[in-house]
Amino acid sequence: MESKDKDSDDYDHFEIQLPKLRADLGRNALTLGDLRDKYHFRRGAPIKITQKVKKCAKATSAAISRISIVAVLSSLVPPITWIPKYDFKKNIAADLIAGFTVAIMHIPQGMAYGLLAGVDPVVGIYTAFFPVLLYVFFGTMPHVSMGSFAVISIMVAKPVARLGSDVDDPTEAMNEENIYSTIQSHGDNSFNKSQHFLPGLIQLIAGIGRLGFLSMVLTDTVVSSFTVGASFHVITSQIKHVLGIRIPRHAGIGRLVLTYYDLGRKVPTTNLITLAISAATIAVSLFIDLFIGPKLKTKCRFPLPTQLSLIILFTTLSHFLGFRDIHHVRTIESIGEIPTGLPYPTFPLLKLIPMVFADALAPAIVSFTVGVGLGKMFGKKHGYKVQENQELLGQGVSNIFGSMFSCIPMSGSLSRSVVQEASGCKSQITSLTSAFLLLWVLLYLGPLFKTLPVCVLASIILASLVGIVKKVMEVRKYFALSTHDGFIWLITFLSTVLLDVDYGLIVGVSSSLIITFVRATVPSIRVLEKGEDGVWLNKKYFKTEGGIKVIQLMGPVNFLVKDLVRSWIKAEVSGSTERYSSNDSFRPMEDIVLDITGVSYLDRVGAGLIPWLEGIVKQDGHSLGVVATLPQSSSLKLDCQIFPTYTDAIVILTNMSKPKEDEQIEIEKF
């Protein structure tokens, strides 16, 4: 304690000994004209449009001349760049281990997310194999695990639910039959292939058009709230499988409310065996993930294969105990057969594309944005740059190829990507290793999962979403950062939950753009007054003494916001609490300094505020000083006294307003 007290005393003594530095202009007080003359202001000659065009054409020609075939190929096929530099002795073992680890995660997640997308569970494993084969050669994000993703699965399931829900008094059996007939009337899996083909086509066209920069419209705030909101749709879609009940599918606005209404009606028909299996799966998954996993991470970099172990366990129990036949538990074989081998590729029917075009936009945008977001996070850590346009091309080509095998659009997964990076991933060889291990599963092990209870896959989905649901509390973080960001988060989340997934994305992006536009077009105002020791402080946050007011405007001041700014100035000058009053009769109490150096754009209408304010100030015998930059003063030709800084204005205005015997003033006081 004595030592701490001594250190504290020493520190206080050190603070006392610090020299007091007084702020000073370092020159005499000047008007803007004096400053221009004294320091020899030079205005650059205006550049003609023809000169700009010639300069742009010259730069374009030089850029084209530097293009080579090798550079183009290495840009389109990134392995051409990194394979010659790859250190096989140092990195191959780490890549193989990481690939094996992630492949184990792909099996349960792929089957679960395939079920979530309304397709055969095996299609989820296809998605981790076929598109990834091409992505290895075109992608630029080695640490991102591409494959099935819960949010994308729920989004691509929407067209099936929408086209199959237009029946009177639907039941689950009638509804599934209607969906089946709608899809099958156009050929075997042609409907799914068409709706899974479109996101890839949209991404490919966007990549060719170099539209990767548009990913910036999906800000962190929108992506976070949208993902959390979409997770509620995922959870809702799996409750019926966890309870073992049958309810109709719903599509469109408010489908969550309708789904929960039907769930409430059907709760008495819950299959208790299914519920017990689901509860056990969720409890074990959460216990290991929340308590065992974190402790194991300190000793081993490889995660426990909890999900795969549960699948193997309950598949075995279901086979020997007859879950389906005796206890009426729904299994994978209740949905359809799991084929052995690989499907034959077929091109989607183009005539079906208009039916699902609108539904394909959201998955195309979200899958790209989520993947790129993860890639940038890992790229910053490992020292490489994600190329958005190349990612659009790579993901587009991969998804088009995958759609020929009925694959759902692939996307990056945070949970798998974190494990892939932690397992020692060094390059795209990790993804290639994972894909070939899954090929072995597809060729030989598929039929072994036919007795797997569907509720186990549903429970795995629910357990994996706990972390995302917890992010609901992030709304506090965004409100703490900015009220605007907080409202964007809240609006996007509520729109996604209460309306629908794609509507939530549209509302989120639109609200973000609107708020950004408003913040960019509406200026802000700050009023400084003299405080203790002659320091000029923002009166909103500090105690001040009154007197001369310095009104600082920041942002654009134009015809759109002229009346708004004028009402703000009236309220500040007159001391009125009615900030938006339309009454022009107010009387300023002191001299006013108007600082427009922070104004980004000032048109003729906005500039009209200056003579308006000057006329009112002079009525009571006070003075107005305007602080502006030289370009502002020369372009606007203001007929009033202009100063380079508000300190200059204060010094000169104070001298002008004092009696002659007090005209001498020391500039260092300011």
N, C-alpha and C positions, 0 to 999 in steps of 0.2 A: 504493500500500500504506500509506504514511504517513497519507494522508487517511482511509483506512478504519479504521486503528488509532485515529486521533484521534477519529473519530465513535464508535467502540466505547467508548473511554474516557469520552467525554462522556455516552454513554447509561448506562454503569455508574454514573457520578457522579450522573446524574439519578435513577436507581433508588434510590441510597443516600439521597438527599435526600427521598424520599417520606415523608410523615408516617405513623407507625404508629398506626392507629386500632384501639382495643380494643373488642371487642364487649361490650355490657352490656345488661341487661334494661331499664334506665332506670327501675326501680321496685324496691321491696322484694319479696322472695320471698313468694308468696301461694299459698294453697290455692284450689281452684275456688270454694268458698263465699265466701272473702274477695273474690275477683275479682268474683263476682256482686253482692255487696253494695256494693263500692266503686264499681263502674262502672255500677250500676243496670241490670242485665240486664232486658230487656223481652221477654216471650214473646208473640208474636202470637196473637190469638184464632183458634181453629180455624174453618176455613171449612166450612159445612154443604154436603152434597151438593146440596140444592135450590138453594143460591146458585150453585154451580158450574154446574148445569144451566141456570139462568136466564142466567148470564153467557155461556155457550156459545151459547145460543139467540139472545141479543141480538147477539153477534158474527156469527153466521151470517146473521141477518136483515139486518144492515148490509152484509155482503158481497154478498148477493143483490141488494139495492137498488142497489148500484153497478154491476151488470152491465148492459151496453148491447149492442145488436145490432152496432154498429160494432166494439166491443172483441172480441166473440166471433168475428166474421168475420176481423178482423185477426190474431187468435190462430190460427184454423184455416187461414188463407191468408196467410202472412207477406209475400208480395209487395205486399199492400195497404199494408203499413207502409213497405217500403224503396223501392218504385218511385218514389213522389213525391219522395223525397230523392235519387234516383240522379242523379249528374252525368254526363250522356252525353258531353259534350265531354272530360271528364277521364278517364273510365273505360272507355268503350266499346271503344277500340282495344286496351287491355290484356285485356279480357274475350274479345274475338274471337281475339287471338293465343293466349291460354291455351287456349281451346276447340279451336283447330286443332291445337295441340301435343299435347293429351291425346287427341284423336281418333286421331292417328297411333299412339299407344300402345294404344288400345282394339282396333285391328284385329288385331294378332298375339296380344295377351293374350286377347281374346275368343274367338278361334278355338282357342287352346291350352286355355283353361279350359272351353270347350264340349266339347272332346274328353275332357278330364279328368272331366267330369260324366256321361259316357256318352251324350251327345246329339250331334246334328250340330254340327260346328264353327261353323256360321253362327249357331246359337242363342246362342253367346257374344256375338256382335255385336248380336243382338236385345236381349240383356240390357242393353247399354249404350245402347239407343235407347228401347224402349217404356216400361219403368218410370221412366226418367229424365225422360220428358216430363211425368209427373205429379209426380215428386219436386221438380221445379223450382218447382211451385206450393205444395207442402205442406212441403218441407224447410226446416230452419233452419241447415244447414251448407254455406255456399257454397264453402268451400275443399276439401271432401272429394269426391273423384272416385268417384261411385257406378257400379257395374257388376259385372262378374264378378270373383270372388275365389277363389284356389286352394283355400283351406280349405273354403269353402262348396261348391265343386264336388265335392270328394272326399266331403263329407258327403251331398249329394243323390244321389251315385252309389251309395250303399250299398244302398237298397231294390232297385235293379235287379240288383245283384250277388247280393243275398240271395235274391230270388225266382227268379233264373235259375241258381242254383248247386246245386239239389237234384237232380242227375242222377248216375247211376252211371258211374264212370270217365269223367269229362268231358274233352273236348278243347275247344280254343278254338272250333272251328267248331260243335260240338254245343252248347256253352255259349251262344254268341251266338244260335244258332237258338232255343234254349229261352227266352232273355230276350226275343227278338223275338216269339215266339209268345205269351208271357205278356202282353206289353204290347199287341200288336196284336189279341189276342182281345177286348179291350174297346174297340176303336175306334182310329182314327188318332191317335196321340200322346196319348190320353186318360189313360193311366197317368202320363206325365210331367207333364201339366198338373195332375193331381190332387195329386201330391206336391210340385209347385212352388207350387200354390195355397195349401196348408195353412200354410206359414210366414207368408205375408202375412195370412191369416185370424187366426192366433194373435197376430201383432203388432197387428192392428187391434183385436181384443178387449181385449188388454192396454192399448192406448192409451185406449180408451173407459173402461176400469176404472181409469185413472190409475195404472198399475203401473210407471211408468218408474223409480221409486225402487229397484225390485228389481235394477236393473243393478249395484247396489253389491255384490251377492253375488259377482259376477265381478270379483275384485280384480286388480290389475296382476300379482300373482304367478301367479294361475291362468291369466289370459289369455296371459301370456308363455310359460309352460310348455306350455299346451295348444296354442298356435300352433306352437311348435317341434316338439312331438310329432306334430301333424297333418302338418307338412311332411315327415316321414319316410314317412307314408302316401302323400303326393303323389309323392315321389321314387320309391317302390317301384312305384307304379302306372305310371310312365312308363319304367321300365327295359326292359320288353319291347318298347316302340316304338323305343327307342334301339338295341337289339340286333337288331331285326327278327325276333323269335321269337314264337311263339304259345303261350300257357299258359292254363290255365283260371282263371276268376275265383274268388275265395274270399270268403266273408262270415262274420261272427261273430268270436268271441274267438280271438285267435292267428292271424288271417289273414295277418299279415306274415310269420310264420315259415313258413307253408305256401307263401306266394308265393315266398319266397326258396329254398325247397326245390325248387319247380318250375323256377325260373330256373336253379338249378344243374344240373338234369337236362337242360335245353334249351340250355345255353350252346354245346355243339358245333354246333348248327344255326344259329348266328348268321349273318346276312346281312352280309358284309363291306362291301358298298357302303353299306348302311344305317348300319353302324357308322362308316364313314369320314365320311359326311355329318354324322352326329351329333357326332362328335369335332370336326369343323371348325366346326360351329355353336357348340358350347359354348366352344371355344377362342377364337374371334373375339369372342363375347359377353363372356366374362370379361376378355379383354385390354382391350377398349374400356371396359368398366364399371369395371375396377380401375385402369387406367393412363391411358387417354386421357381418359375422362370427367371425373375430378377436375381435371385440368389445364385442360380446356375450360371448366369451370364458372367459372373466374376471368376468362374473357374473353367468355363468352356464356351467357346465362341459359337458352337453349333446349338440351335434350339432343339428342344424336345419335340419329336414328331407326334404331338398329342392328338391332333385331328386325324392323322392317318391311323394311329393306334386305335382310336375309338371306332373308326370305320371298320377296321379289320375285326375288332372285338364283336361289334353288334351284327356284322355280316355273318360271322360264325354262329353266334347265338341264334340269330334268325333262321339260319339253315337247319340247326338241330332242334330248335324248340317250336318251329312252325309258326312264327309270328304272323305270317300272312294268312295261312289256312285256318289256324285255330283261333287266333286272337284278332283277326281282321285288321292287322296293321298293314298300312300301305307300304309296298316295297318298290324297288326300281323296276322289277319285272311287271308291276301293275301299270307302269307308264308305257313300257315298250321293251323290246329286246335290245340288249347291248351287243352290237355286232363285233365280230372278231375281224381284225385286219383294218384296212384303210378304205374310206369311201372313194368312189370314182368321181373325178372332177366334172362338173357340168356348169355351163355358163348361165347366169340368171336370165329369166325372161324379161326383156326390156319393157314389154307391155304392162307389167305389173308395177313398174317404177312410179308412175303418177299416183298410185294408191298410197304410197308410203314416203313420198319425197319430203313432205313437211316434217314427218317424224324422224327423218334421218339427219336433219341439220343439227339438232341438239347433241346426239351421240358423237357426231363428227367433231364438233367444237370442244365438247367436254373431254373426250378421250385424248385429243391432242393437247389441250391446256393442262390437264392433270399430269400427263407424261412429261411435258416440257418443264412444268413446275418442279417435279421431282428431279429431272435431269439437271436443272440449274442449281438445285440444292447440292447435289453430289458433285457437280462440275466445279463449283466454288471450293469445295473441300479438297478435290483431287487435282485441280489445276487444268481443266479443259473447258472449252466453250461449247455450249449447245447451239447448233445452227437451226433456227426455227424453220426456215424454208426447206432445208434438207430433211428435217423431221416430218414435215408435211408430205414430202415426196415419199420418204421411206415408209411412213405409216399408211399412206394412201395405197401404194403398190402392195404392201403386205396385206392390208385388209381386203383389197380386191382379189388377191390370190386366195386368201382364206375363205372368202365368201363362196368360192367354187366348191368348197368342201363343207358348206353350211356353217362355217365358223361365225360366231358373233364378233363384232368389232373389238379388237384388242386395245388394251390401255395399260398404263403403268399402275402397279399396286404398291401402296406405301408399305404395307406389312411385309410383302415379299422382297421389296427393294431394300428395305433396311436389313433384312436377313442376308440378302445377296451381298450387300456391301460389307457387312460384318463378318461374313464367311470367307472373305479374302478375294473377292472378284477383282480381276485386273483388266479384263477385256471382254469382247463379245463372245469369246470362246466359252464363257460361263453359260450364256444363253443357248449356244449350240450344244453343249453337253447336256443341259437340261432337256432340250428338245429331243435328242436321241434316246435319252432314258425314258421319256414319255412314249416314244415310238415303240419301245419294247413292251410297255404297259398296254398300249393299244393293240399290239399284235397278239399278245398271249394272255393278258390278265383281265380283259374286259368282262367276260362272262362270269368271273368269280364274284362280281359285285351285284349280281341280279337279285340276291336276297337281302340287300342292304335296305333297312327301313328309311323311307323318305324323311321321316322326322329327324333322323340323325343329321342329315345334310342341312335341314332347316335350322336345327339347333346350333350347328357349327357356324352358320351365317349369323345368327343372333349373338352368339358369344363373341364373334370377331368384330361386331359393330359396337361393342360396349365403349371402346375408346373413342369412336366417332361421336356417339351420343353424348359423352362427357363434354365434348367441345361446345355444347349448348352454352356452357358457362363462359365461353370466349366472348360473348356479347358484352360482358363487362369490360374486357380488355379493349374492345373496339370503341366503346363509349368513352373510356378513359383516354384513348388516343385522340379521338375527335368525335363530337356529337354527330357530325355528318356521317362518318364511317359507321357509328353505332346504328343510326337509322337505316343506312343501306343494308347492314347485316340483318337487322330485324325485319325489314320489308321483304328482303329476298327469302329469308327463312320462312316467314309466315305465308308468302305467296307459294313457295314450293310445297309446303305441307297442306295448306287449305285449298289451293287450286289444283295444280298438277306439276309434275317435274319440269316439263318444257316451259310451261307458263312461268314457273318460278325463275327459270334462267332468263327468260325474256324480261320479266319485271325487274330482276336484279341488275341486269346490264343496263336497261333503260333508266332506272332510278340512279344508278351510278353516273351515267353520262349526263343526265339532267342536273343532278346536284353539282357535278364538276363544272358544267356549263354555267350554272347560276353563280357558283363561287368565282368563276373566271370573269364574269361580266359585271358582277356587283362589287363596287369598290368598298373599301373599309376606311374608317375615319379614326384618328387618334388625336386627343387634345392634351397638350403639354402646358403645365403651369409651373411657376417658380416654387421650388421647395426649399428645404433647409440648406444652408451654405450656398445658395444661389444656383443649385442644380435644377435643371428643367426636367420634370418627371411627368409620367402619364397619370393624369388626375384620377383615372379610373381605378388605379391600383395603389397609389401613394397619397399621403397627406400633403397637400400643397397650400400655398398662401394666397392664391388668387392673383389678380393683376392681369398683365398682358397674357393673352391666350395664343398658343401656337397650334393651329389646326393643320394636321398633316393628312393629306388624302393619298391613298394607295390603291392602285388598280385603274381600270379604265373609267373615264368620266366622259360620257357622250350623251346623245339625245335620249337614249333609253333610260338612263339613270339620273338625268339632270334634276328632275323634281325630287327624287329620293334624296340626293346629296344636298339639295337646297334645304329640305326639311331638317336634315341632320345638322347642318350648319346653324340654322335658326335656333334649334333646340340648344346647341352648345353655347352659342353667343349670348342668348337671352337668359340662359339658365332655366328654361322651361322644361318640365318633365314630359310634355307632349311632343314626342320626337317626330311624329308624323302629322303635326297640325298644318292646316292649309292657310292659317292666318299670317299675313305678311307684316303686320304691325308689331315689331319688336325693336327693342333699343339695346344696342351693345353697351356694356359698362366700361370697357377699357379698349385700348388699341388691340388690333388683331393682326396676327401674322398667318398668312395662308401659304402652306408649303405644298407645292404640287410636283416636287422632284420625284416623288414615288408614283406619279400617275403614268401608267403604261401607254395610254392612248387618250388624247384630248382633241375632240373635234370642235368646230366653231360654236355649236350649241353649248357644249360643256364649258368652253372658254367664256361664254356669256355669264357664268356665275361670278367671275372676277369683277367686272364693272358693276354688276348688281350688288355685290357685297360692299364694294368701295363706296357706292352711293349711299347705302344705309349707314355705314360706319362714319362717313363724313358729316352726316346730318347732325350728329351729336358732338361734333368737334373732335372726333378721334381720327386716328390714322390707320391705314391698311398697308401692310408690307407683304409683298408676294415673293416667295422663294421659288425660283425656277432654274432650269438649266439653260445654257446659251442656245441650244437648238430650239427649245420650247419658246424662248422669248423672241427669237428672230422669226420663227414661223408663224407665231400668233400675233405679233406686233401689239403687245399689251400696252395700254396707255396708263401706266402707273409705275410706281417705283419698285424695282425688282432687285433682289439680293441673291447672292450665291448660297448662303446658309441662313438658317433661322437665327443664329447667333449674331451675324452681321445685322440682320433686320432689327433685332431687339435692341442692340447697342445704338443704332442710328435713330430709331423711333423714340427711344427713351430720351436721347439728347434733344430731339426736336420738341418733345412735349414738356420738358422741364423749364423752369424760369432760367433766365440767362445766367444768374449767379450760380446756378447748379449745373451749368452745361458741361463742366468738366467731369468726366467719368472714367474710372479705371477699367480697362477692358478685361483685366484678369478676374473681376468679380463674376464674369459670365463664363 
